């Protein structure tokens, strides 16, 4: 019975250790330079993202960055909104 209890304890500790090691790294991004833009008629998140994406690179990555920086759950903008745009200069 004692051997079973020890085996059970070792197994539980092993699983706990594996679970702890499997967690993704959590590194908070550092400060980021941004510029503020006021949304005008015809502006959308895609157009802002396109303006900062080097030719040939994936625009969707910058769409995601803009939405994250502005705490947006939807890409919808209204004329007059102020939006932060990453500036990697």
Secondary structure by P-SEA (a helix, b strand, c coil): caaaaaaaaaaaaaaaaaaaaaccccccccbbbbbbbcccccccaaaaaaaaccccccaaaaaaaaaaaaccccccccccbbbbbbbcc
